[in-house]
């Protein structure tokens, strides 16, 4: 199960996102264990999760651990391995990539990295997933990136998929479940 801690004004976007990709999820409940928790808020509470996805271009309660170096309020194009991922609603880069490998870059700067915290794999990403989804659903993708399946890449994020595989976690899509 995926747990979500999002900004209050993102609730409808979160619901739409998971409905689009037919993925089981819920807003995080205190004390519940999750396979994955997605957080887009500035406050990062303690959660019981195997994988923690921290999204956001703004300073968070984790900044003592991973410093934000640069904040870009415009759009940018990230490099994800051999692919690109446009972001439209702001991006931060990090001074310290933590304890794990870099997974997102822009030019020579780190925009996403893996780290370990206790028994949890943490994926820190310098953009807000749900603000990006809101932009794509309400405004649409700019013409210059029309050939990039940006929303699809966010829903079927190879970073997350590879991390899930490496942690031996599986998230079933509702359409895959037998009734």
N, C-alpha and C positions, 0 to 999 in steps of 0.2 A: 504494500500500500504506500502511496505517496502522500505525505503530509505537506501542507503549504502554510507558510506564514507570510502574508502579503500586506501591503499598505491597504488601509480601509477602502480607498477609492478604486482599488484594483479588483475587488471581489467579482464583479460581472465579467471582467476580462479573463480572470482565472477560470471561472466557470465555462466560458466560451472556449478557451484554449483546450481544456481537458475534454470538453464535449467534441470538439473538432477531431481530436486524436483518439477518442473513445478509450480513455485511460482512467482506471479507478483512482480516486484521490479523495481527500477531505482536508478541510482546514484543520491544522494541528490541534489535537486535544492534549491537555497537560497529562503527563505520566504515561502516555501511550507510546509504544515502540513502533518505528517505521523503518521500512527498507530505505526510503529516500525522503529527505525533507528539503523543500525549496524555500529559501528565505529571500525576500526583497526589501525588508525593513532595515532601518538603521540600527535598531537594537537586535542583537543576535542572542536569543536565549539559549540556555542549555536544552538540548533535545536528545532523545534516544533514537539515533539513526545510524545505519550502516554507511550511508552516503549523505553528505550535507552539501547542498548546492547554494552558495552565497552569491547572489546576483546584485549588482548595483554600482553605479558610478559615484555614489556619495560616500562620505566617511561613515564608518559603522563602528559599533562597539568593539570590533576586532582590529581596529587600526593600530593599536599598540603592538600588535603582532605582525601585521603586514601593512606597511606604509604606502599610502597613495602618493605617487609622485606628481602626476599630471592629470588634470581634469579637463576634458574636451566637451563642451556643451553642444557641439554640432554633430554631424555625421562622420563616419569613418568606415574604412573597410579593413576587417580583421583577416589575418591569415590563420587558417586551421589546417595544418598539414599542407596538402597540395590544393586545398580549396580556399575560397574566400567567404566571408560572412559580413554583409553590410550591417552597420548599426546606425540608427537615426536619432536616438534620444539621449545622447551623451555617453561618454566613455571615460574610464579612469585607467591609468597604468600604474603598476606597482614597483616600488623600489626593491622589495625583497620577494623573491618568488617562493618563499617558504621552503619546505623540505622535499618537495617533489618536482616532477618535470613541468616545464612550461607547456601549455597547450594552446594558447592564443597569443598572437603577437600583432603589433602594428609597427611597421618599420623595424627598429631593433628594440622596441619596448615591450615589456610583458603586460598583457591585458588579461591573462588567465593562467592559473597554475593549480597544480594539485598539492595538497599537504596532508599530513596525518595528524589527527588530534585524538589522543587516547586510542580507541579502537574504531574510530570513524575516519573514513576518507573524506576530505574536504576539497571541493572544487570551487575556487574563488574566481569569479568572472566580473570584469569591470563594466558591465552594462546591466540594465534592468530588463530581464526577460519579459515581464508583463507590460512594461511601457513600450517595448519594441512591438509586442503583439498588438497592443492598443493602436499604435501608429499604423501598423500594416492593415488592420481590420477597418480602421476609420478613414485613413488618408489614402492608403494604398502604396504600393511600391513605386518609387520613382523610376522613370523610363530608363535611366542609365543602368539600372540593375534588373531590368525586366527579365533577363535570361537566367537570373539566379533565383532558385526556389527558396527564398529567404524564410517564409513562414514554415514551410515544410522542414527546413533544416533545423528550425528551433524546436519543432515538435518531435523530430526524429534525430535529435542532436547526437552526432557521432561521438562527441566527447563523453556525454552521459552514457550512451550505449556501450562504449568501450570500457568505461569505468564500471558499469554494472557487470559486464562480462568478467572483468578482472577480479571483481569482488564476489563473483558467483551469485549475483542477484538476478532475479527475473521479475519484470513488470509485465503482466499480461494485459493486452488490449482487450476491452470488453468484447469486441467483434471476434476475438480468437477463442473466447470461452464457450464451452458447450453448455447448452441449457437442457 
